Amino acid sequence: MPWQNGKKLTALWANNEANNAWAWVDGIGWRKCDWRNNTTNLLILAAHAKENDRFVDFNEDGELMVEMYVW
């Protein structure tokens, strides 16, 4: 699982289906917030990062964001 470091999240998308949230990573594209029990937590971190124009480091499994740090 590769880490992506120093990225900006410039768009978020979610709907009323369970565990269906996505973040646009600048220079990479859409990444789905992990659907294995932590979608809400990742979306909260992503929203904080986007709102405050913060950088993120995240671990991905395919096109899933599975772990995230906001700084």
Phi, psi and omega in degrees: 000114183279150174265140171250126186242146174064041182258156175250140174260119187250353177204151176230150178214137175206160173222188187274016173272152181296134173054046182233082180225143185226152176230138175271118179263121182303126179086353181238310182121196183288136174228133180279136174289132185314132183269000184267067172081001180227025179302312183298316180297317178294321179293323176297314177298318180296318179296319177298315181297316181294313183299322184259010178053048181262156173278152176232150166244134179217152177260134181235149176238098189071240176254017178262132169278122183247345180204142184214141172238135179247132179217000000 
